[in-house]
């Protein structure tokens, strides 16, 4: 992807990772002040804060108010998220998460006004089943339930074109839903986010349902090690 076409916070995020890797910062080391980092990277303070927030969610750095920014972990700094991704010829993991962010967020907003009581009961049962599988640490089963949760919402949205996209390449979508579970210590976050989506759907709240779904997809990408900045969030 051309740097000019990428969102500034995303460029800053990769620049900070490169800085940590190339200048020998280790766990516990303090990075330059946010003011100095912004100047060094040539970005605004707002873009820098967005990049630091994403890196904090990834566990790379820790932002301590009044103290500074500290390196937390070096794992993954030099690696590529989704390095074993089997669909590289068709699309990258980031491509799929961005597609899901746009498509599934919109679908959740539509579904909020169209879901039947049976649909809601099925989603509630799905969420409860996921909780059980995650507690048992059966992440493959949890990923399949994750896929089914999203498929049901797309189906309830009434948009056949979006459902066809999912159905035609279900293998890629399912694989993207396995990726966040590589961080077992954060697996329950998926269940918590699904509950938040379900609560918005149950209220028939289109806007909150769309926002909750988009937050979930972006957080799932972060758990995978992928950070992207969505339009309108800056």
mmCIF file of the C-alpha atoms, coordinates in Angstrom:
data_MODEL
# 
_entry.id   MODEL 
# 
loop_
_atom_site.group_PDB 
_atom_site.id 
_atom_site.type_symbol 
_atom_site.label_atom_id 
_atom_site.label_alt_id 
_atom_site.label_comp_id 
_atom_site.label_asym_id 
_atom_site.label_entity_id 
_atom_site.label_seq_id 
_atom_site.pdbx_PDB_ins_code 
_atom_site.Cartn_x 
_atom_site.Cartn_y 
_atom_site.Cartn_z 
_atom_site.occupancy 
_atom_site.B_iso_or_equiv 
_atom_site.pdbx_formal_charge 
_atom_site.auth_seq_id 
_atom_site.auth_comp_id 
_atom_site.auth_asym_id 
_atom_site.auth_atom_id 
_atom_site.pdbx_PDB_model_num 
ATOM 1   C CA . UNK A 1 1   ? 0.000   0.000   0.000  1.00 0.00 ? 1   UNK A CA 1 
ATOM 2   C CA . UNK A 1 2   ? 1.338   3.444   -0.923 1.00 0.00 ? 2   UNK A CA 1 
ATOM 3   C CA . UNK A 1 3   ? 2.240   5.479   2.182  1.00 0.00 ? 3   UNK A CA 1 
ATOM 4   C CA . UNK A 1 4   ? 0.472   8.529   0.757  1.00 0.00 ? 4   UNK A CA 1 
ATOM 5   C CA . UNK A 1 5   ? -2.757  6.573   0.537  1.00 0.00 ? 5   UNK A CA 1 
ATOM 6   C CA . UNK A 1 6   ? -2.535  5.256   4.070  1.00 0.00 ? 6   UNK A CA 1 
ATOM 7   C CA . UNK A 1 7   ? -4.028  7.040   7.054  1.00 0.00 ? 7   UNK A CA 1 
ATOM 8   C CA . UNK A 1 8   ? -1.464  9.124   8.962  1.00 0.00 ? 8   UNK A CA 1 
ATOM 9   C CA . UNK A 1 9   ? -1.980  7.290   12.305 1.00 0.00 ? 9   UNK A CA 1 
ATOM 10  C CA . UNK A 1 10  ? -1.306  3.968   10.593 1.00 0.00 ? 10  UNK A CA 1 
ATOM 11  C CA . UNK A 1 11  ? 1.942   5.333   9.125  1.00 0.00 ? 11  UNK A CA 1 
ATOM 12  C CA . UNK A 1 12  ? 2.897   6.650   12.582 1.00 0.00 ? 12  UNK A CA 1 
ATOM 13  C CA . UNK A 1 13  ? 2.154   3.258   14.138 1.00 0.00 ? 13  UNK A CA 1 
ATOM 14  C CA . UNK A 1 14  ? 4.554   1.469   11.800 1.00 0.00 ? 14  UNK A CA 1 
ATOM 15  C CA . UNK A 1 15  ? 7.155   4.213   12.244 1.00 0.00 ? 15  UNK A CA 1 
ATOM 16  C CA . UNK A 1 16  ? 7.069   3.789   16.041 1.00 0.00 ? 16  UNK A CA 1 
ATOM 17  C CA . UNK A 1 17  ? 7.438   0.020   15.691 1.00 0.00 ? 17  UNK A CA 1 
ATOM 18  C CA . UNK A 1 18  ? 10.436  0.581   13.417 1.00 0.00 ? 18  UNK A CA 1 
ATOM 19  C CA . UNK A 1 19  ? 11.909  3.074   15.888 1.00 0.00 ? 19  UNK A CA 1 
ATOM 20  C CA . UNK A 1 20  ? 11.654  0.567   18.744 1.00 0.00 ? 20  UNK A CA 1 
ATOM 21  C CA . UNK A 1 21  ? 13.174  -2.248  16.691 1.00 0.00 ? 21  UNK A CA 1 
ATOM 22  C CA . UNK A 1 22  ? 16.009  -0.256  15.101 1.00 0.00 ? 22  UNK A CA 1 
ATOM 23  C CA . UNK A 1 23  ? 17.101  1.860   18.071 1.00 0.00 ? 23  UNK A CA 1 
ATOM 24  C CA . UNK A 1 24  ? 17.354  -0.984  20.540 1.00 0.00 ? 24  UNK A CA 1 
ATOM 25  C CA . UNK A 1 25  ? 14.543  -0.102  22.930 1.00 0.00 ? 25  UNK A CA 1 
ATOM 26  C CA . UNK A 1 26  ? 13.732  -2.962  25.299 1.00 0.00 ? 26  UNK A CA 1 
ATOM 27  C CA . UNK A 1 27  ? 10.844  -3.773  27.672 1.00 0.00 ? 27  UNK A CA 1 
ATOM 28  C CA . UNK A 1 28  ? 10.569  -1.068  30.328 1.00 0.00 ? 28  UNK A CA 1 
ATOM 29  C CA . UNK A 1 29  ? 12.487  1.548   28.309 1.00 0.00 ? 29  UNK A CA 1 
ATOM 30  C CA . UNK A 1 30  ? 10.879  4.963   27.937 1.00 0.00 ? 30  UNK A CA 1 
ATOM 31  C CA . UNK A 1 31  ? 10.280  6.305   24.450 1.00 0.00 ? 31  UNK A CA 1 
ATOM 32  C CA . UNK A 1 32  ? 10.786  10.008  23.656 1.00 0.00 ? 32  UNK A CA 1 
ATOM 33  C CA . UNK A 1 33  ? 8.034   12.314  24.893 1.00 0.00 ? 33  UNK A CA 1 
ATOM 34  C CA . UNK A 1 34  ? 4.862   12.490  22.821 1.00 0.00 ? 34  UNK A CA 1 
ATOM 35  C CA . UNK A 1 35  ? 5.799   16.031  21.788 1.00 0.00 ? 35  UNK A CA 1 
ATOM 36  C CA . UNK A 1 36  ? 9.220   14.858  20.564 1.00 0.00 ? 36  UNK A CA 1 
ATOM 37  C CA . UNK A 1 37  ? 7.767   11.769  18.881 1.00 0.00 ? 37  UNK A CA 1 
ATOM 38  C CA . UNK A 1 38  ? 5.243   13.872  16.979 1.00 0.00 ? 38  UNK A CA 1 
ATOM 39  C CA . UNK A 1 39  ? 8.007   16.181  15.746 1.00 0.00 ? 39  UNK A CA 1 
ATOM 40  C CA . UNK A 1 40  ? 10.348  13.299  14.910 1.00 0.00 ? 40  UNK A CA 1 
ATOM 41  C CA . UNK A 1 41  ? 7.668   11.454  12.926 1.00 0.00 ? 41  UNK A CA 1 
ATOM 42  C CA . UNK A 1 42  ? 6.188   14.581  11.368 1.00 0.00 ? 42  UNK A CA 1 
ATOM 43  C CA . UNK A 1 43  ? 2.625   13.873  12.518 1.00 0.00 ? 43  UNK A CA 1 
ATOM 44  C CA . UNK A 1 44  ? 0.041   15.721  14.589 1.00 0.00 ? 44  UNK A CA 1 
ATOM 45  C CA . UNK A 1 45  ? -0.409  14.972  18.294 1.00 0.00 ? 45  UNK A CA 1 
ATOM 46  C CA . UNK A 1 46  ? -3.890  13.596  17.512 1.00 0.00 ? 46  UNK A CA 1 
ATOM 47  C CA . UNK A 1 47  ? -2.507  11.131  14.947 1.00 0.00 ? 47  UNK A CA 1 
ATOM 48  C CA . UNK A 1 48  ? 0.262   10.137  17.332 1.00 0.00 ? 48  UNK A CA 1 
ATOM 49  C CA . UNK A 1 49  ? -2.244  9.464   20.132 1.00 0.00 ? 49  UNK A CA 1 
ATOM 50  C CA . UNK A 1 50  ? -4.271  7.236   17.791 1.00 0.00 ? 50  UNK A CA 1 
ATOM 51  C CA . UNK A 1 51  ? -1.135  5.273   16.862 1.00 0.00 ? 51  UNK A CA 1 
ATOM 52  C CA . UNK A 1 52  ? -0.086  4.933   20.519 1.00 0.00 ? 52  UNK A CA 1 
ATOM 53  C CA . UNK A 1 53  ? -3.580  3.762   21.458 1.00 0.00 ? 53  UNK A CA 1 
ATOM 54  C CA . UNK A 1 54  ? -3.408  0.992   18.851 1.00 0.00 ? 54  UNK A CA 1 
ATOM 55  C CA . UNK A 1 55  ? 0.094   -0.059  19.945 1.00 0.00 ? 55  UNK A CA 1 
ATOM 56  C CA . UNK A 1 56  ? -1.089  -0.121  23.557 1.00 0.00 ? 56  UNK A CA 1 
ATOM 57  C CA . UNK A 1 57  ? -3.998  -2.387  22.584 1.00 0.00 ? 57  UNK A CA 1 
ATOM 58  C CA . UNK A 1 58  ? -1.508  -4.659  20.825 1.00 0.00 ? 58  UNK A CA 1 
ATOM 59  C CA . UNK A 1 59  ? 0.562   -4.859  24.007 1.00 0.00 ? 59  UNK A CA 1 
ATOM 60  C CA . UNK A 1 60  ? 3.642   -3.297  22.407 1.00 0.00 ? 60  UNK A CA 1 
ATOM 61  C CA . UNK A 1 61  ? 3.764   -0.173  24.567 1.00 0.00 ? 61  UNK A CA 1 
ATOM 62  C CA . UNK A 1 62  ? 2.245   1.155   27.777 1.00 0.00 ? 62  UNK A CA 1 
ATOM 63  C CA . UNK A 1 63  ? 1.069   4.763   28.014 1.00 0.00 ? 63  UNK A CA 1 
ATOM 64  C CA . UNK A 1 64  ? 1.339   5.951   31.620 1.00 0.00 ? 64  UNK A CA 1 
ATOM 65  C CA . UNK A 1 65  ? -0.293  9.376   32.170 1.00 0.00 ? 65  UNK A CA 1 
ATOM 66  C CA . UNK A 1 66  ? 2.118   11.851  33.719 1.00 0.00 ? 66  UNK A CA 1 
ATOM 67  C CA . UNK A 1 67  ? 5.067   9.489   33.263 1.00 0.00 ? 67  UNK A CA 1 
ATOM 68  C CA . UNK A 1 68  ? 5.473   8.714   29.585 1.00 0.00 ? 68  UNK A CA 1 
ATOM 69  C CA . UNK A 1 69  ? 5.348   5.940   27.012 1.00 0.00 ? 69  UNK A CA 1 
ATOM 70  C CA . UNK A 1 70  ? 7.173   2.712   27.818 1.00 0.00 ? 70  UNK A CA 1 
ATOM 71  C CA . UNK A 1 71  ? 8.012   -0.342  25.734 1.00 0.00 ? 71  UNK A CA 1 
ATOM 72  C CA . UNK A 1 72  ? 6.032   -3.284  27.044 1.00 0.00 ? 72  UNK A CA 1 
ATOM 73  C CA . UNK A 1 73  ? 6.880   -6.187  24.726 1.00 0.00 ? 73  UNK A CA 1 
ATOM 74  C CA . UNK A 1 74  ? 9.028   -6.861  21.684 1.00 0.00 ? 74  UNK A CA 1 
ATOM 75  C CA . UNK A 1 75  ? 7.052   -9.817  20.355 1.00 0.00 ? 75  UNK A CA 1 
ATOM 76  C CA . UNK A 1 76  ? 5.733   -9.278  16.884 1.00 0.00 ? 76  UNK A CA 1 
ATOM 77  C CA . UNK A 1 77  ? 7.644   -6.072  16.197 1.00 0.00 ? 77  UNK A CA 1 
ATOM 78  C CA . UNK A 1 78  ? 9.501   -7.587  13.287 1.00 0.00 ? 78  UNK A CA 1 
ATOM 79  C CA . UNK A 1 79  ? 6.874   -10.119 12.268 1.00 0.00 ? 79  UNK A CA 1 
ATOM 80  C CA . UNK A 1 80  ? 4.006   -9.747  9.864  1.00 0.00 ? 80  UNK A CA 1 
ATOM 81  C CA . UNK A 1 81  ? 0.530   -10.362 11.333 1.00 0.00 ? 81  UNK A CA 1 
ATOM 82  C CA . UNK A 1 82  ? -1.134  -13.316 9.681  1.00 0.00 ? 82  UNK A CA 1 
ATOM 83  C CA . UNK A 1 83  ? 2.208   -14.597 8.304  1.00 0.00 ? 83  UNK A CA 1 
ATOM 84  C CA . UNK A 1 84  ? 0.657   -18.079 7.850  1.00 0.00 ? 84  UNK A CA 1 
ATOM 85  C CA . UNK A 1 85  ? -2.439  -16.624 6.175  1.00 0.00 ? 85  UNK A CA 1 
ATOM 86  C CA . UNK A 1 86  ? -3.396  -19.125 3.446  1.00 0.00 ? 86  UNK A CA 1 
ATOM 87  C CA . UNK A 1 87  ? -5.232  -16.658 1.198  1.00 0.00 ? 87  UNK A CA 1 
ATOM 88  C CA . UNK A 1 88  ? -2.409  -14.204 0.500  1.00 0.00 ? 88  UNK A CA 1 
ATOM 89  C CA . UNK A 1 89  ? -2.952  -14.429 -3.257 1.00 0.00 ? 89  UNK A CA 1 
ATOM 90  C CA . UNK A 1 90  ? -6.538  -13.185 -2.914 1.00 0.00 ? 90  UNK A CA 1 
ATOM 91  C CA . UNK A 1 91  ? -6.393  -10.640 -0.088 1.00 0.00 ? 91  UNK A CA 1 
ATOM 92  C CA . UNK A 1 92  ? -4.382  -9.771  3.011  1.00 0.00 ? 92  UNK A CA 1 
ATOM 93  C CA . UNK A 1 93  ? -5.808  -10.162 6.523  1.00 0.00 ? 93  UNK A CA 1 
ATOM 94  C CA . UNK A 1 94  ? -6.027  -6.358  6.763  1.00 0.00 ? 94  UNK A CA 1 
ATOM 95  C CA . UNK A 1 95  ? -8.042  -6.279  3.509  1.00 0.00 ? 95  UNK A CA 1 
ATOM 96  C CA . UNK A 1 96  ? -10.533 -8.736  4.990  1.00 0.00 ? 96  UNK A CA 1 
ATOM 97  C CA . UNK A 1 97  ? -10.862 -6.924  8.317  1.00 0.00 ? 97  UNK A CA 1 
ATOM 98  C CA . UNK A 1 98  ? -11.435 -3.625  6.511  1.00 0.00 ? 98  UNK A CA 1 
ATOM 99  C CA . UNK A 1 99  ? -14.068 -5.247  4.286  1.00 0.00 ? 99  UNK A CA 1 
ATOM 100 C CA . UNK A 1 100 ? -15.764 -6.745  7.322  1.00 0.00 ? 100 UNK A CA 1 
ATOM 101 C CA . UNK A 1 101 ? -15.666 -3.377  9.120  1.00 0.00 ? 101 UNK A CA 1 
ATOM 102 C CA . UNK A 1 102 ? -17.602 -1.723  6.290  1.00 0.00 ? 102 UNK A CA 1 
ATOM 103 C CA . UNK A 1 103 ? -19.895 -4.588  5.310  1.00 0.00 ? 103 UNK A CA 1 
ATOM 104 C CA . UNK A 1 104 ? -20.783 -6.041  8.704  1.00 0.00 ? 104 UNK A CA 1 
ATOM 105 C CA . UNK A 1 105 ? -21.155 -2.695  10.427 1.00 0.00 ? 105 UNK A CA 1 
ATOM 106 C CA . UNK A 1 106 ? -23.743 -1.650  7.861  1.00 0.00 ? 106 UNK A CA 1 
ATOM 107 C CA . UNK A 1 107 ? -25.447 -5.059  8.072  1.00 0.00 ? 107 UNK A CA 1 
ATOM 108 C CA . UNK A 1 108 ? -25.752 -4.798  11.863 1.00 0.00 ? 108 UNK A CA 1 
ATOM 109 C CA . UNK A 1 109 ? -27.404 -1.403  11.510 1.00 0.00 ? 109 UNK A CA 1 
ATOM 110 C CA . UNK A 1 110 ? -29.940 -2.856  9.083  1.00 0.00 ? 110 UNK A CA 1 
ATOM 111 C CA . UNK A 1 111 ? -30.529 -5.985  11.151 1.00 0.00 ? 111 UNK A CA 1 
ATOM 112 C CA . UNK A 1 112 ? -31.342 -3.985  14.283 1.00 0.00 ? 112 UNK A CA 1 
ATOM 113 C CA . UNK A 1 113 ? -34.652 -2.937  12.743 1.00 0.00 ? 113 UNK A CA 1 
ATOM 114 C CA . UNK A 1 114 ? -35.473 -6.298  11.151 1.00 0.00 ? 114 UNK A CA 1 
ATOM 115 C CA . UNK A 1 115 ? -34.508 -9.044  13.640 1.00 0.00 ? 115 UNK A CA 1 
ATOM 116 C CA . UNK A 1 116 ? -37.313 -11.339 14.754 1.00 0.00 ? 116 UNK A CA 1 
ATOM 117 C CA . UNK A 1 117 ? -37.644 -12.779 18.264 1.00 0.00 ? 117 UNK A CA 1 
ATOM 118 C CA . UNK A 1 118 ? -36.459 -16.117 16.886 1.00 0.00 ? 118 UNK A CA 1 
ATOM 119 C CA . UNK A 1 119 ? -33.370 -14.406 15.441 1.00 0.00 ? 119 UNK A CA 1 
ATOM 120 C CA . UNK A 1 120 ? -32.609 -12.807 18.798 1.00 0.00 ? 120 UNK A CA 1 
ATOM 121 C CA . UNK A 1 121 ? -33.080 -16.123 20.611 1.00 0.00 ? 121 UNK A CA 1 
ATOM 122 C CA . UNK A 1 122 ? -30.659 -17.811 18.188 1.00 0.00 ? 122 UNK A CA 1 
ATOM 123 C CA . UNK A 1 123 ? -28.065 -15.076 18.675 1.00 0.00 ? 123 UNK A CA 1 
ATOM 124 C CA . UNK A 1 124 ? -28.437 -15.271 22.452 1.00 0.00 ? 124 UNK A CA 1 
ATOM 125 C CA . UNK A 1 125 ? -27.905 -19.045 22.321 1.00 0.00 ? 125 UNK A CA 1 
ATOM 126 C CA . UNK A 1 126 ? -24.853 -18.524 20.106 1.00 0.00 ? 126 UNK A CA 1 
ATOM 127 C CA . UNK A 1 127 ? -23.314 -16.029 22.543 1.00 0.00 ? 127 UNK A CA 1 
ATOM 128 C CA . UNK A 1 128 ? -23.867 -18.375 25.481 1.00 0.00 ? 128 UNK A CA 1 
ATOM 129 C CA . UNK A 1 129 ? -22.372 -21.304 23.544 1.00 0.00 ? 129 UNK A CA 1 
ATOM 130 C CA . UNK A 1 130 ? -19.297 -19.204 22.714 1.00 0.00 ? 130 UNK A CA 1 
ATOM 131 C CA . UNK A 1 131 ? -18.795 -18.421 26.409 1.00 0.00 ? 131 UNK A CA 1 
ATOM 132 C CA . UNK A 1 132 ? -18.750 -22.155 27.182 1.00 0.00 ? 132 UNK A CA 1 
ATOM 133 C CA . UNK A 1 133 ? -16.302 -22.974 24.379 1.00 0.00 ? 133 UNK A CA 1 
ATOM 134 C CA . UNK A 1 134 ? -13.948 -20.159 25.366 1.00 0.00 ? 134 UNK A CA 1 
ATOM 135 C CA . UNK A 1 135 ? -13.940 -21.310 28.980 1.00 0.00 ? 135 UNK A CA 1 
ATOM 136 C CA . UNK A 1 136 ? -13.050 -24.770 27.701 1.00 0.00 ? 136 UNK A CA 1 
ATOM 137 C CA . UNK A 1 137 ? -10.346 -23.158 25.505 1.00 0.00 ? 137 UNK A CA 1 
ATOM 138 C CA . UNK A 1 138 ? -11.794 -24.757 22.363 1.00 0.00 ? 138 UNK A CA 1 
ATOM 139 C CA . UNK A 1 139 ? -10.890 -21.876 20.089 1.00 0.00 ? 139 UNK A CA 1 
ATOM 140 C CA . UNK A 1 140 ? -11.744 -23.651 16.826 1.00 0.00 ? 140 UNK A CA 1 
ATOM 141 C CA . UNK A 1 141 ? -15.303 -24.186 18.068 1.00 0.00 ? 141 UNK A CA 1 
ATOM 142 C CA . UNK A 1 142 ? -15.425 -20.577 19.264 1.00 0.00 ? 142 UNK A CA 1 
ATOM 143 C CA . UNK A 1 143 ? -14.308 -19.363 15.828 1.00 0.00 ? 143 UNK A CA 1 
ATOM 144 C CA . UNK A 1 144 ? -17.079 -21.356 14.146 1.00 0.00 ? 144 UNK A CA 1 
ATOM 145 C CA . UNK A 1 145 ? -19.628 -19.828 16.527 1.00 0.00 ? 145 UNK A CA 1 
ATOM 146 C CA . UNK A 1 146 ? -18.127 -16.418 15.790 1.00 0.00 ? 146 UNK A CA 1 
ATOM 147 C CA . UNK A 1 147 ? -18.642 -17.019 12.064 1.00 0.00 ? 147 UNK A CA 1 
ATOM 148 C CA . UNK A 1 148 ? -22.243 -18.158 12.652 1.00 0.00 ? 148 UNK A CA 1 
ATOM 149 C CA . UNK A 1 149 ? -22.994 -15.088 14.802 1.00 0.00 ? 149 UNK A CA 1 
ATOM 150 C CA . UNK A 1 150 ? -21.903 -12.777 11.999 1.00 0.00 ? 150 UNK A CA 1 
ATOM 151 C CA . UNK A 1 151 ? -23.654 -14.862 9.321  1.00 0.00 ? 151 UNK A CA 1 
ATOM 152 C CA . UNK A 1 152 ? -26.966 -14.667 11.182 1.00 0.00 ? 152 UNK A CA 1 
ATOM 153 C CA . UNK A 1 153 ? -26.711 -10.880 11.402 1.00 0.00 ? 153 UNK A CA 1 
ATOM 154 C CA . UNK A 1 154 ? -25.942 -10.614 7.688  1.00 0.00 ? 154 UNK A CA 1 
ATOM 155 C CA . UNK A 1 155 ? -28.906 -12.892 6.947  1.00 0.00 ? 155 UNK A CA 1 
ATOM 156 C CA . UNK A 1 156 ? -31.200 -10.801 9.152  1.00 0.00 ? 156 UNK A CA 1 
ATOM 157 C CA . UNK A 1 157 ? -30.072 -7.597  7.423  1.00 0.00 ? 157 UNK A CA 1 
ATOM 158 C CA . UNK A 1 158 ? -32.082 -8.653  4.371  1.00 0.00 ? 158 UNK A CA 1 
ATOM 159 C CA . UNK A 1 159 ? -29.236 -7.667  2.011  1.00 0.00 ? 159 UNK A CA 1 
ATOM 160 C CA . UNK A 1 160 ? -28.756 -10.675 -0.238 1.00 0.00 ? 160 UNK A CA 1 
ATOM 161 C CA . UNK A 1 161 ? -25.698 -9.216  -1.973 1.00 0.00 ? 161 UNK A CA 1 
ATOM 162 C CA . UNK A 1 162 ? -23.757 -8.928  1.293  1.00 0.00 ? 162 UNK A CA 1 
ATOM 163 C CA . UNK A 1 163 ? -24.797 -12.436 2.334  1.00 0.00 ? 163 UNK A CA 1 
ATOM 164 C CA . UNK A 1 164 ? -23.637 -13.769 -1.049 1.00 0.00 ? 164 UNK A CA 1 
ATOM 165 C CA . UNK A 1 165 ? -20.193 -12.227 -0.528 1.00 0.00 ? 165 UNK A CA 1 
ATOM 166 C CA . UNK A 1 166 ? -19.883 -14.053 2.784  1.00 0.00 ? 166 UNK A CA 1 
ATOM 167 C CA . UNK A 1 167 ? -21.237 -17.329 1.397  1.00 0.00 ? 167 UNK A CA 1 
ATOM 168 C CA . UNK A 1 168 ? -19.048 -17.287 -1.711 1.00 0.00 ? 168 UNK A CA 1 
ATOM 169 C CA . UNK A 1 169 ? -15.832 -16.960 0.302  1.00 0.00 ? 169 UNK A CA 1 
ATOM 170 C CA . UNK A 1 170 ? -16.843 -18.384 3.645  1.00 0.00 ? 170 UNK A CA 1 
ATOM 171 C CA . UNK A 1 171 ? -13.387 -19.968 3.924  1.00 0.00 ? 171 UNK A CA 1 
ATOM 172 C CA . UNK A 1 172 ? -11.632 -16.581 3.994  1.00 0.00 ? 172 UNK A CA 1 
ATOM 173 C CA . UNK A 1 173 ? -14.106 -15.054 6.435  1.00 0.00 ? 173 UNK A CA 1 
ATOM 174 C CA . UNK A 1 174 ? -13.879 -18.057 8.783  1.00 0.00 ? 174 UNK A CA 1 
ATOM 175 C CA . UNK A 1 175 ? -10.080 -17.927 8.686  1.00 0.00 ? 175 UNK A CA 1 
ATOM 176 C CA . UNK A 1 176 ? -10.152 -14.237 9.631  1.00 0.00 ? 176 UNK A CA 1 
ATOM 177 C CA . UNK A 1 177 ? -12.331 -15.132 12.615 1.00 0.00 ? 177 UNK A CA 1 
ATOM 178 C CA . UNK A 1 178 ? -9.785  -17.687 13.819 1.00 0.00 ? 178 UNK A CA 1 
ATOM 179 C CA . UNK A 1 179 ? -6.935  -15.151 13.830 1.00 0.00 ? 179 UNK A CA 1 
ATOM 180 C CA . UNK A 1 180 ? -7.892  -13.142 16.974 1.00 0.00 ? 180 UNK A CA 1 
ATOM 181 C CA . UNK A 1 181 ? -7.861  -16.308 19.083 1.00 0.00 ? 181 UNK A CA 1 
ATOM 182 C CA . UNK A 1 182 ? -4.068  -16.560 18.731 1.00 0.00 ? 182 UNK A CA 1 
ATOM 183 C CA . UNK A 1 183 ? -4.029  -14.443 21.913 1.00 0.00 ? 183 UNK A CA 1 
ATOM 184 C CA . UNK A 1 184 ? -5.748  -16.818 24.306 1.00 0.00 ? 184 UNK A CA 1 
ATOM 185 C CA . UNK A 1 185 ? -5.537  -14.389 27.219 1.00 0.00 ? 185 UNK A CA 1 
ATOM 186 C CA . UNK A 1 186 ? -7.782  -11.962 25.318 1.00 0.00 ? 186 UNK A CA 1 
ATOM 187 C CA . UNK A 1 187 ? -10.194 -14.483 23.796 1.00 0.00 ? 187 UNK A CA 1 
ATOM 188 C CA . UNK A 1 188 ? -13.067 -13.588 26.134 1.00 0.00 ? 188 UNK A CA 1 
ATOM 189 C CA . UNK A 1 189 ? -13.073 -10.077 24.663 1.00 0.00 ? 189 UNK A CA 1 
ATOM 190 C CA . UNK A 1 190 ? -14.777 -11.499 21.570 1.00 0.00 ? 190 UNK A CA 1 
ATOM 191 C CA . UNK A 1 191 ? -17.620 -12.844 23.712 1.00 0.00 ? 191 UNK A CA 1 
ATOM 192 C CA . UNK A 1 192 ? -17.944 -9.518  25.564 1.00 0.00 ? 192 UNK A CA 1 
ATOM 193 C CA . UNK A 1 193 ? -18.119 -7.606  22.290 1.00 0.00 ? 193 UNK A CA 1 
ATOM 194 C CA . UNK A 1 194 ? -20.719 -9.992  20.888 1.00 0.00 ? 194 UNK A CA 1 
ATOM 195 C CA . UNK A 1 195 ? -22.845 -9.352  23.987 1.00 0.00 ? 195 UNK A CA 1 
ATOM 196 C CA . UNK A 1 196 ? -22.583 -5.611  23.390 1.00 0.00 ? 196 UNK A CA 1 
ATOM 197 C CA . UNK A 1 197 ? -23.678 -6.046  19.763 1.00 0.00 ? 197 UNK A CA 1 
ATOM 198 C CA . UNK A 1 198 ? -26.559 -8.282  20.850 1.00 0.00 ? 198 UNK A CA 1 
ATOM 199 C CA . UNK A 1 199 ? -27.774 -5.734  23.421 1.00 0.00 ? 199 UNK A CA 1 
ATOM 200 C CA . UNK A 1 200 ? -27.912 -3.032  20.736 1.00 0.00 ? 200 UNK A CA 1 
ATOM 201 C CA . UNK A 1 201 ? -29.732 -5.381  18.349 1.00 0.00 ? 201 UNK A CA 1 
ATOM 202 C CA . UNK A 1 202 ? -32.250 -6.348  21.041 1.00 0.00 ? 202 UNK A CA 1 
ATOM 203 C CA . UNK A 1 203 ? -33.068 -2.653  21.569 1.00 0.00 ? 203 UNK A CA 1 
ATOM 204 C CA . UNK A 1 204 ? -33.581 -2.179  17.839 1.00 0.00 ? 204 UNK A CA 1 
ATOM 205 C CA . UNK A 1 205 ? -30.890 0.528   17.994 1.00 0.00 ? 205 UNK A CA 1 
ATOM 206 C CA . UNK A 1 206 ? -29.495 0.794   14.469 1.00 0.00 ? 206 UNK A CA 1 
ATOM 207 C CA . UNK A 1 207 ? -26.722 3.334   15.132 1.00 0.00 ? 207 UNK A CA 1 
ATOM 208 C CA . UNK A 1 208 ? -25.344 1.681   18.296 1.00 0.00 ? 208 UNK A CA 1 
ATOM 209 C CA . UNK A 1 209 ? -25.528 -1.756  16.636 1.00 0.00 ? 209 UNK A CA 1 
ATOM 210 C CA . UNK A 1 210 ? -23.478 -0.522  13.686 1.00 0.00 ? 210 UNK A CA 1 
ATOM 211 C CA . UNK A 1 211 ? -20.943 1.160   15.982 1.00 0.00 ? 211 UNK A CA 1 
ATOM 212 C CA . UNK A 1 212 ? -20.659 -1.894  18.252 1.00 0.00 ? 212 UNK A CA 1 
ATOM 213 C CA . UNK A 1 213 ? -20.049 -4.169  15.262 1.00 0.00 ? 213 UNK A CA 1 
ATOM 214 C CA . UNK A 1 214 ? -17.416 -1.867  13.791 1.00 0.00 ? 214 UNK A CA 1 
ATOM 215 C CA . UNK A 1 215 ? -15.636 -1.597  17.150 1.00 0.00 ? 215 UNK A CA 1 
ATOM 216 C CA . UNK A 1 216 ? -15.708 -5.385  17.432 1.00 0.00 ? 216 UNK A CA 1 
ATOM 217 C CA . UNK A 1 217 ? -14.161 -5.948  13.987 1.00 0.00 ? 217 UNK A CA 1 
ATOM 218 C CA . UNK A 1 218 ? -11.463 -3.334  14.612 1.00 0.00 ? 218 UNK A CA 1 
ATOM 219 C CA . UNK A 1 219 ? -10.694 -4.814  18.037 1.00 0.00 ? 219 UNK A CA 1 
ATOM 220 C CA . UNK A 1 220 ? -10.520 -8.303  16.518 1.00 0.00 ? 220 UNK A CA 1 
ATOM 221 C CA . UNK A 1 221 ? -7.942  -6.999  14.053 1.00 0.00 ? 221 UNK A CA 1 
ATOM 222 C CA . UNK A 1 222 ? -5.942  -5.511  16.919 1.00 0.00 ? 222 UNK A CA 1 
ATOM 223 C CA . UNK A 1 223 ? -5.970  -8.828  18.766 1.00 0.00 ? 223 UNK A CA 1 
ATOM 224 C CA . UNK A 1 224 ? -4.524  -10.329 15.595 1.00 0.00 ? 224 UNK A CA 1 
ATOM 225 C CA . UNK A 1 225 ? -1.770  -7.712  15.483 1.00 0.00 ? 225 UNK A CA 1 
ATOM 226 C CA . UNK A 1 226 ? -3.345  -5.621  12.725 1.00 0.00 ? 226 UNK A CA 1 
ATOM 227 C CA . UNK A 1 227 ? -4.104  -1.947  13.224 1.00 0.00 ? 227 UNK A CA 1 
ATOM 228 C CA . UNK A 1 228 ? -6.074  0.148   10.785 1.00 0.00 ? 228 UNK A CA 1 
ATOM 229 C CA . UNK A 1 229 ? -7.666  3.543   11.107 1.00 0.00 ? 229 UNK A CA 1 
ATOM 230 C CA . UNK A 1 230 ? -11.241 3.756   9.904  1.00 0.00 ? 230 UNK A CA 1 
ATOM 231 C CA . UNK A 1 231 ? -12.496 6.789   7.973  1.00 0.00 ? 231 UNK A CA 1 
ATOM 232 C CA . UNK A 1 232 ? -14.285 9.260   10.208 1.00 0.00 ? 232 UNK A CA 1 
ATOM 233 C CA . UNK A 1 233 ? -12.496 8.225   13.403 1.00 0.00 ? 233 UNK A CA 1 
ATOM 234 C CA . UNK A 1 234 ? -9.838  10.924  13.264 1.00 0.00 ? 234 UNK A CA 1 
# 
